[in-house]
Every structure is written in structure tokens, then in C-alpha cells.
């Protein structure tokens, strides 16, 4: 699993069109303020790394003094991707354990990110 975590003043996404792997009935548009956005690429075997990912994300949230989180599927972080079914399963489990929102898997989306820009505002993790 690869993670890019950015502390943001604001983040908003809009679904544009589905891929053939798109989740049905997505939240088409979501805007949040004062949050951390976790861009996530799910790799083979990541179902066994859920608890590790939750712990690492909590560490970053603590360092950023961030209380809100959005998971955003982002396949561009890895060249070795899991199956789409495994990716959705991992993202759902992460969202459940972290108590956060997530952007839909398998959709072309536009987004606007306003990063905070402080020294602890950007982290990457490989799990």
C-alpha cells in the first residue's frame, strides 16, 4: 500500500464519469475543510495490512493535529496494483476502522486541493 497524506484547508471532488470498474451510486460531490486527504494505492496483499495502515494514518493525523480524514483512491502511486475487488475491500475496511469518508473507486474525478503548506503537511508512506 502506498499513501500520500496531505493536510489541507479544503478539499473537494466531483465525479465525472465511471470506468468499467466503477462503484455504483457514488457520492457525486464532496467538499470538506480542515482535514487530511489520504491518497491511497492498494497493492496485492494489502488486506493483511489494514491494521498497520490504520496505525500509520493515526500517527500522521496526530503529527498534523488533524481530526478529519478523507480516503481518496489514487492508483498513480503504484505500478503494482491489487485487483479492483481487493482495492474496494481495503478502502471500505480502512474507512470503517478510521471512521472517515472516502471518494468512490473506479470513477474519473476532478478535485481541488488547498494544502496547508506547513512543515508537517505532507507525508508519504509505503506499507
C-alpha positions in Angstrom: 0.0 0.0 0.0 1.2 3.5 -0.9 -0.1 6.5 0.9 0.2 10.2 0.3 -1.2 12.2 3.2 -1.8 16.0 2.8 -3.1 18.3 5.5 -5.5 20.6 3.7 -7.5 23.8 4.4 -10.0 22.4 1.9 -10.6 19.5 -0.5 -13.4 19.0 -2.9 -14.0 16.3 -5.6 -16.6 15.8 -8.3 -17.3 12.5 -10.1 -17.1 13.0 -13.9 -17.7 9.6 -15.5 -17.5 5.9 -14.5 -14.9 3.4 -15.6 -16.0 -0.2 -16.2 -14.9 -0.9 -12.6 -16.9 1.9 -11.0 -18.7 1.5 -7.7 -22.4 2.1 -8.1 -24.2 5.2 -6.7 -21.2 7.2 -5.5 -21.3 10.5 -3.6 -21.0 12.6 -6.7 -19.5 15.7 -5.0 -18.0 16.2 -1.6 -16.3 19.3 0.0 -14.6 19.2 3.3 -12.5 21.7 5.2 -9.6 21.4 7.6 -8.8 17.8 7.0 -6.1 15.3 5.9 -6.6 13.7 2.5 -5.0 10.3 2.2 -4.4 9.3 -1.4 -4.3 5.5 -1.4 -2.9 3.0 -3.9 -3.8 -0.6 -2.9 -1.3 -3.3 -3.8 -1.6 -7.1 -3.7 -1.7 -8.5 -0.1 -2.9 -5.2 1.4 -5.9 -6.9 3.1 -3.3 -8.1 5.6 -2.0 -4.6 6.2 -5.2 -2.9 7.3 -4.3 -2.5 10.9 -0.8 -1.3 10.0 -2.3 1.3 7.7 -4.7 2.5 10.3 -1.9 2.9 12.8 0.3 4.8 10.4 -2.5 7.1 9.3 -3.3 7.8 13.0 0.4 8.7 13.6 0.3 11.2 10.7 -3.0 12.7 11.8 -1.5 13.2 15.3 1.5 14.9 13.9 -0.6 17.1 11.8 -3.1 17.8 14.6 -5.8 16.8 12.1 -9.2 15.4 13.3 -10.8 14.7 9.9 -9.8 12.4 7.1 -10.9 11.6 3.6 -9.6 8.5 1.7 -9.1 9.0 -2.0 -8.3 6.1 -4.3 -5.2 7.0 -6.3 -3.7 4.3 -8.4 -1.0 6.6 -9.8 1.1 6.0 -6.6 2.0 2.4 -7.6 2.9 0.3 -10.5 1.8 -2.9 -8.7 -1.9 -2.7 -8.1 -4.2 -5.1 -6.4 -7.4 -6.4 -8.1 -10.2 -3.8 -8.2 -12.3 -6.0 -5.8 -9.4 -6.2 -3.3 -8.9 -2.4 -3.6 -12.5 -1.6 -2.8 -12.5 -4.1 0.1 -9.3 -2.5 1.6 -10.7 1.0 1.1 -14.0 0.1 2.8 -12.3 -1.5 5.7 -10.0 1.4 6.2 -12.9 3.9 6.1 -14.8 1.8 8.6 -11.9 1.4 11.0 -10.9 5.1 10.7 -14.4 6.4 10.8 -13.9 8.6 7.7 -15.4 9.4 4.3 -13.9 8.0 1.1 -14.1 9.0 -2.5 -15.6 6.4 -4.9 -13.4 3.8 -6.6 -13.4 3.5 -10.4 -14.6 7.0 -11.3 -12.8 9.7 -13.2 -12.9 12.7 -10.8 -11.9 16.3 -10.7 -10.6 17.6 -7.4 -9.4 20.8 -5.8 -6.9 20.6 -3.0 -5.8 23.6 -0.9 -2.9 22.3 1.1 -1.9 24.0 4.3 1.8 24.1 3.5 3.3 23.8 6.9 6.3 21.6 7.6 4.2 18.6 8.7 1.5 19.0 6.0 2.8 16.3 3.5 3.8 12.7 4.2 4.2 9.6 2.2 4.2 6.0 3.5 4.9 2.6 1.9 3.5 -0.3 3.8 
